[in-house]
Amino acid sequence: MATRFKPAVGGAKDERDGVRTLRLRIKDKHATYLRGLARESNLVWNYVNDLSFQVFQRERRFLSGYDLQKYTNGASREGLRLHSQTIQAIAAEYATRRKQCKKVKLAWRKSGGARRSLGWIPFKASGIAYAHGQIRYGKVWLSLWDSYDLKNYDLGAGSISEDARGRWTINLCATPRHRPMRQRALFKDAVGIDLGLKDFAATSDGATIEAKKFYRELEPKLAMAQRANKKTRVRAIHAKIANRRKDFQQKLSTRLVHGYGAIFVGNVNASALVKTNQAKSVLDAGWSAFRTMLQYKCADAGVWFEEVNEAYSTQTCSGCQERTGPKGREGLRVRVWFCGQCGTVQHRDVNAARNILAAGHRRLAVGITALPAHAAAL
């Protein structure tokens, strides 16, 4: 029988340098100031949107981010409180999104009304500075909850953004300045993880993690608030659902990273499953966000992380590698099955996790090159 999750103490390879994306809450006393900056950001966005459209109509060509910057030079000296680097970042972002969406003109950013755009203020690395637990944007110091101790990071580009409840956060790329080197055994305590809906995940060592129903549990209260047209309450419930899901995934991913030296996860296609009648359950599970958390935490802790192809992992017996497991839609209801080839009783999800672990080891074996003779002798 599968046991509940309890990670073992294990090892991993040397830590690798990498850029982290940090998200920190800005204190509410700066909300009025930031909303004013957001209106100016919308003004710049709408200006480059209109300018690009006019140039296309007249000359049948698109302006690049570099071209748009020529028309916005000096705007910060003519009354805008935005940093000059922010104006350049808006122009570059507009050109990127227009090309990505393959459109001649993008939607306007609205600064008022019922459909007001949420605040967004991008910046480049030279547009901010950090000191004594505060971030300086332009000439204003913004107080925040410095949960990451930013003095230990080299700060890069990012943005200041507003959520639906009017709270502001700063999102920025950061590189740790000093990172301790830690040795762990690569193949010791490696684990394969199969993501699912009945159980959120099953591990190759026989553990299962119960799936939490964050949205389903609060769905009745959300429906009542929506029928009563209580928009503030609706936003609060949505935020509570998202926060509970994120808290669960953060804690679980941290335990996995601390407990194993190599983590292999199946590449379940969430974007395809959200188009089926299981869409609510798939979105509530948040597989993609969980894999992203595992990836950046593994990179920071020096743990090997790989997404492997999980095709036929539930049908293939992890003991004899024969496809004797349940098949088709009817087979989805079968949780435990008997292998007619080797006689092993298999738990559907744990068996899939063990096949994912084996696929990860095969991938590592192919990717690791032989050491030179002089290096092997050391």
C-alpha positions as CSV (number, residue, x, y, z in Angstrom):
1,M,0.0,0.0,0.0
2,A,1.2,3.5,-0.8
3,T,2.4,5.6,2.1
4,R,1.9,9.3,2.8
5,F,4.7,11.5,1.7
6,K,7.7,11.8,4.0
7,P,10.9,12.9,2.2
8,A,14.2,11.3,3.0
9,V,17.4,13.1,3.6
10,G,19.5,12.9,0.5
11,G,22.1,14.5,-1.7
12,A,22.7,16.4,-5.0
13,K,25.3,17.7,-7.2
14,D,27.1,21.1,-6.9
15,E,25.0,24.2,-6.9
16,R,24.8,26.1,-10.2
17,D,24.7,29.8,-10.5
18,G,21.4,31.2,-11.8
19,V,19.1,34.2,-11.9
20,R,16.1,34.1,-9.6
21,T,12.8,36.0,-10.0
22,L,11.8,37.7,-6.7
23,R,8.4,39.0,-5.8
24,L,8.1,41.4,-2.8
25,R,5.2,43.3,-1.4
26,I,5.3,47.1,-1.4
27,K,3.7,48.8,1.6
28,D,0.3,50.3,1.0
29,K,1.3,53.9,1.8
30,H,2.9,54.1,-1.6
31,A,-0.3,53.1,-3.5
32,T,-1.4,56.6,-4.5
33,Y,2.1,57.5,-5.8
34,L,2.3,54.2,-7.8
35,R,-1.2,54.6,-9.3
36,G,0.0,58.0,-10.6
37,L,3.0,56.4,-12.2
38,A,0.8,53.6,-13.6
39,R,-1.3,56.3,-15.4
40,E,1.8,57.7,-16.9
41,S,2.9,54.3,-18.0
42,N,-0.5,53.8,-19.7
43,L,0.0,57.2,-21.4
44,V,3.3,56.1,-22.9
45,W,1.9,52.8,-24.0
46,N,-1.1,54.4,-25.7
47,Y,1.2,56.9,-27.4
48,V,3.5,54.3,-28.9
49,N,0.5,52.2,-29.8
50,D,-1.0,55.0,-31.8
51,L,2.3,56.1,-33.3
52,S,3.1,52.6,-34.5
53,F,-0.3,52.3,-36.1
54,Q,0.0,55.6,-37.9
55,V,3.4,54.7,-39.3
56,F,2.1,51.4,-40.5
57,Q,-0.8,53.0,-42.3
58,R,1.4,55.6,-43.9
59,E,4.5,53.5,-44.7
60,R,3.5,49.9,-44.3
61,R,6.3,49.1,-41.9
62,F,6.5,48.3,-38.2
63,L,8.5,50.4,-35.8
64,S,10.9,48.4,-33.6
65,G,11.5,49.1,-29.9
66,Y,14.6,51.0,-30.8
67,D,12.7,53.2,-33.3
68,L,10.0,54.0,-30.8
69,Q,12.6,55.1,-28.2
70,K,13.6,57.9,-30.6
71,Y,10.1,59.4,-30.3
72,T,10.0,59.2,-26.5
73,N,13.5,60.6,-25.8
74,G,13.2,63.5,-23.3
75,A,9.7,62.7,-22.1
76,S,10.9,62.3,-18.5
77,R,12.2,66.0,-18.7
78,E,8.8,67.3,-19.9
79,G,6.7,66.5,-16.9
80,L,6.5,62.7,-16.6
81,R,7.7,61.3,-13.3
82,L,8.6,58.0,-14.9
83,H,12.3,57.1,-15.1
84,S,13.7,57.4,-18.6
85,Q,14.6,53.7,-18.5
86,T,11.0,52.9,-17.8
87,I,9.9,54.7,-20.9
88,Q,12.4,52.8,-22.9
89,A,11.2,49.5,-21.3
90,I,7.6,50.3,-22.2
91,A,8.5,50.9,-25.9
92,A,10.5,47.7,-26.1
93,E,7.7,45.7,-24.4
94,Y,5.1,47.1,-26.8
95,A,7.2,46.1,-29.8
96,T,7.7,42.6,-28.4
97,R,4.0,42.1,-27.7
98,R,2.8,43.5,-31.0
99,K,5.1,41.0,-32.8
100,Q,4.1,38.2,-30.5
101,C,0.4,38.8,-31.1
102,K,0.9,39.4,-34.8
103,K,-1.3,42.5,-34.7
104,V,-1.0,45.9,-36.3
105,K,-2.4,47.6,-33.1
106,L,-2.8,46.4,-29.6
107,A,-5.5,47.2,-27.0
108,W,-5.4,50.5,-25.2
109,R,-4.4,50.6,-21.5
110,K,-7.2,52.2,-19.6
111,S,-6.5,54.4,-16.5
112,G,-10.1,54.6,-15.2
113,G,-13.6,53.1,-15.4
114,A,-14.9,49.7,-14.6
115,R,-12.4,48.0,-17.0
116,R,-9.4,49.9,-15.7
117,S,-6.0,48.2,-16.5
118,L,-4.1,47.0,-13.5
119,G,-1.1,49.1,-12.7
120,W,2.2,48.2,-14.4
121,I,5.5,50.0,-14.2
122,P,8.5,48.3,-15.9
123,F,12.0,49.3,-15.2
124,K,15.6,48.3,-16.2
125,A,18.4,47.5,-13.8
126,S,19.7,51.0,-13.8
127,G,16.3,52.4,-12.9
128,I,16.3,51.2,-9.3
129,A,18.6,51.1,-6.3
130,Y,18.5,49.2,-3.0
131,A,19.5,50.4,0.4
132,H,18.4,49.7,4.0
133,G,15.4,47.6,3.1
134,Q,14.0,50.0,0.6
135,I,14.0,50.3,-3.2
136,R,14.5,53.7,-4.8
137,Y,12.6,54.3,-8.0
138,G,13.4,57.7,-9.5
139,K,13.7,60.0,-6.5
140,V,11.3,58.1,-4.2
141,W,12.2,55.4,-1.7
142,L,9.6,52.6,-1.6
143,S,9.2,50.7,1.6
144,L,8.7,46.9,1.3
145,W,8.7,43.7,3.2
146,D,12.3,42.5,2.4
147,S,11.8,38.8,3.0
148,Y,14.7,37.9,0.7
149,D,17.3,40.3,2.2
150,L,18.1,42.0,-1.1
151,K,21.5,43.2,-0.1
152,N,22.7,39.7,-0.9
153,Y,21.6,40.0,-4.5
154,D,22.6,41.9,-7.7
155,L,19.3,43.3,-8.9
156,G,18.3,43.3,-12.5
157,A,15.3,44.4,-14.6
158,G,11.7,43.9,-13.6
159,S,8.4,45.6,-13.0
160,I,6.1,47.1,-10.3
161,S,2.6,45.6,-10.7
162,E,-0.8,45.9,-9.1
163,D,-3.2,43.0,-8.3
164,A,-7.0,43.0,-8.4
165,R,-7.2,44.0,-4.7
166,G,-5.1,47.2,-5.3
167,R,-1.9,45.8,-3.6
168,W,1.4,46.5,-5.2
169,T,4.4,44.2,-5.6
170,I,7.8,44.6,-7.2
171,N,9.0,41.7,-9.4
172,L,12.6,41.7,-10.3
173,C,15.4,39.4,-11.6
174,A,18.2,38.9,-9.0
175,T,21.5,37.0,-8.9
176,P,22.8,35.8,-5.6
177,R,26.2,37.4,-4.8
178,H,27.5,34.6,-2.4
179,R,26.2,31.1,-2.7
180,P,27.7,28.3,-0.6
181,M,28.9,25.2,-2.5
182,R,27.2,22.0,-1.3
183,Q,28.1,18.5,-2.3
184,R,25.4,15.9,-2.8
185,A,25.3,12.5,-4.4
186,L,23.6,12.8,-7.8
187,F,22.1,9.3,-8.0
188,K,21.4,9.0,-4.3
189,D,17.8,9.5,-3.4
190,A,16.6,10.4,-6.9
191,V,12.8,10.5,-7.2
192,G,10.3,10.3,-10.0
193,I,7.0,12.2,-9.7
194,D,3.8,11.5,-11.5
195,L,1.3,14.4,-11.3
196,G,-2.4,13.6,-11.3
197,L,-5.9,14.7,-10.2
198,K,-7.1,12.0,-7.8
199,D,-3.7,12.3,-6.0
200,F,-1.8,15.5,-6.6
201,A,1.4,13.5,-7.0
202,A,2.8,10.1,-6.5
203,T,6.5,9.4,-6.0
204,S,8.7,6.5,-7.1
205,D,9.4,5.5,-3.4
206,G,5.7,4.7,-2.9
207,A,4.4,7.9,-1.4
208,T,1.3,9.7,-2.5
209,I,0.4,13.4,-1.9
210,E,-3.3,14.1,-1.5
211,A,-4.9,16.5,-4.0
212,K,-6.2,19.6,-2.4
213,K,-9.5,21.1,-3.7
214,F,-8.8,24.8,-3.2
215,Y,-11.3,26.1,-5.8
216,R,-13.9,23.4,-5.1
217,E,-14.0,24.1,-1.4
218,L,-14.6,27.9,-1.8
219,E,-16.8,27.6,-4.9
220,P,-20.1,27.9,-3.0
221,K,-19.0,31.1,-1.2
222,L,-17.6,32.4,-4.5
223,A,-21.0,31.8,-6.3
224,M,-22.9,33.6,-3.5
225,A,-20.6,36.6,-3.7
226,Q,-21.0,36.7,-7.5
227,R,-24.8,36.5,-7.3
228,A,-24.8,39.3,-4.8
229,N,-22.5,41.4,-7.0
230,K,-20.0,41.9,-4.2
231,K,-17.0,42.5,-6.3
232,T,-14.6,43.2,-3.4
233,R,-15.6,39.9,-1.8
234,V,-15.2,38.0,-5.1
235,R,-11.6,39.4,-5.5
236,A,-10.8,38.4,-1.9
237,I,-12.1,34.8,-2.4
238,H,-10.1,34.4,-5.6
239,A,-7.0,35.8,-3.8
240,K,-7.5,33.3,-1.0
241,I,-7.8,30.4,-3.4
242,A,-4.6,31.4,-5.2
243,N,-2.7,32.0,-1.9
244,R,-3.7,28.6,-0.5
245,R,-2.7,26.8,-3.7
246,K,0.6,28.7,-3.8
247,D,1.3,28.0,-0.1
248,F,0.7,24.2,-0.6
249,Q,2.9,24.1,-3.7
250,Q,5.7,26.2,-2.2
251,K,5.9,24.0,0.9
252,L,5.8,20.7,-1.0
253,S,8.3,21.8,-3.6
254,T,10.7,22.9,-0.8
255,R,10.4,19.5,1.0
256,L,11.1,17.7,-2.3
257,V,14.2,19.8,-3.1
258,H,15.6,19.3,0.4
259,G,14.9,15.6,0.4
260,Y,16.3,14.4,-2.9
261,G,19.4,14.8,-5.0
262,A,17.6,14.4,-8.4
263,I,14.0,15.1,-9.3
264,F,12.3,13.8,-12.5
265,V,8.7,14.9,-13.3
266,G,6.4,13.7,-16.1
267,N,5.6,16.3,-18.8
268,V,1.8,16.1,-18.4
269,N,0.2,18.4,-20.9
270,A,-2.0,20.7,-18.8
271,S,-2.8,23.1,-21.7
272,A,-4.5,20.3,-23.6
273,L,-6.4,19.0,-20.6
274,V,-7.9,22.4,-19.8
275,K,-9.9,22.0,-23.0
276,T,-11.7,18.9,-21.7
277,N,-14.4,18.5,-19.1
278,Q,-11.7,18.2,-16.5
279,A,-10.7,21.9,-16.9
280,K,-11.6,23.0,-13.4
281,S,-9.7,20.2,-11.7
282,V,-6.7,20.7,-13.9
283,L,-6.5,24.4,-13.3
284,D,-7.1,23.9,-9.6
285,A,-4.2,21.5,-9.4
286,G,-1.7,24.0,-10.9
287,W,0.8,21.5,-12.3
288,S,2.6,24.0,-14.5
289,A,3.2,26.4,-11.5
290,F,4.4,23.5,-9.4
291,R,6.9,22.3,-12.0
292,T,8.2,25.9,-12.4
293,M,8.7,26.1,-8.6
294,L,10.6,22.8,-8.6
295,Q,12.8,23.9,-11.5
296,Y,14.0,27.2,-10.0
297,K,14.4,25.8,-6.5
298,C,16.4,22.8,-7.9
299,A,18.6,25.3,-9.8
300,D,19.2,27.3,-6.6
301,A,19.9,24.3,-4.4
302,G,22.1,22.3,-6.8
303,V,19.5,19.5,-7.3
304,W,19.2,17.9,-10.7
305,F,15.8,18.5,-12.3
306,E,14.4,17.1,-15.6
307,E,11.0,16.8,-17.2
308,V,10.8,13.5,-19.0
309,N,8.3,12.0,-21.5
310,E,5.7,10.1,-19.5
311,A,4.1,8.4,-22.5
312,Y,2.8,4.9,-21.6
313,S,4.1,5.3,-18.1
314,T,0.8,4.1,-16.6
315,Q,0.5,1.1,-18.9
316,T,4.1,-0.1,-18.7
317,C,5.0,-2.4,-15.8
318,S,7.9,-0.9,-13.9
319,G,9.1,-4.5,-13.1
320,C,9.3,-6.1,-16.5
321,Q,8.8,-3.1,-18.8
322,E,5.9,-4.8,-20.6
323,R,2.7,-2.9,-21.4
324,T,0.3,-5.0,-19.4
325,G,-1.4,-2.2,-17.6
326,P,-5.0,-0.8,-18.1
327,K,-5.6,1.0,-21.4
328,G,-8.1,3.5,-22.7
329,R,-10.7,5.5,-20.9
330,E,-12.1,2.6,-19.1
331,G,-8.7,1.8,-17.7
332,L,-8.6,5.2,-16.0
333,R,-10.8,3.9,-13.2
334,V,-8.3,1.1,-12.4
335,R,-6.0,2.2,-9.6
336,V,-4.3,-1.1,-8.8
337,W,-3.6,-3.8,-11.4
338,F,-1.9,-7.1,-11.7
339,C,0.9,-7.6,-14.3
340,G,0.2,-10.8,-16.2
341,Q,3.8,-11.0,-17.4
342,C,5.8,-10.8,-14.1
343,G,3.1,-11.2,-11.5
344,T,3.7,-7.9,-9.8
345,V,0.8,-5.9,-8.3
346,Q,1.2,-2.3,-9.3
347,H,-0.4,0.9,-8.0
348,R,-1.2,3.0,-11.1
349,D,0.4,6.3,-10.1
350,V,3.4,4.9,-8.1
351,N,4.1,2.6,-11.1
352,A,4.1,5.6,-13.4
353,A,6.4,7.5,-11.1
354,R,8.9,4.6,-11.1
355,N,8.8,4.6,-14.9
356,I,9.4,8.3,-14.9
357,L,12.4,7.8,-12.6
358,A,13.8,5.1,-14.9
359,A,13.4,7.4,-17.9
360,G,15.2,10.2,-16.0
361,H,18.1,7.9,-15.2
362,R,18.3,6.8,-18.9
363,R,18.4,10.4,-19.9
364,L,21.2,11.2,-17.5
365,A,23.2,8.2,-18.7
366,V,23.0,9.4,-22.3
367,G,23.9,13.0,-21.4
368,I,26.9,12.4,-19.2
369,T,30.1,12.0,-21.1
370,A,33.0,9.8,-20.2
371,L,35.8,11.4,-18.1
372,P,39.3,11.7,-19.6
373,A,41.8,9.1,-18.3
374,H,43.8,11.7,-16.2
375,A,40.6,13.0,-14.7
376,A,39.3,9.6,-13.8
377,A,42.5,8.8,-11.9
378,L,42.1,11.8,-9.6
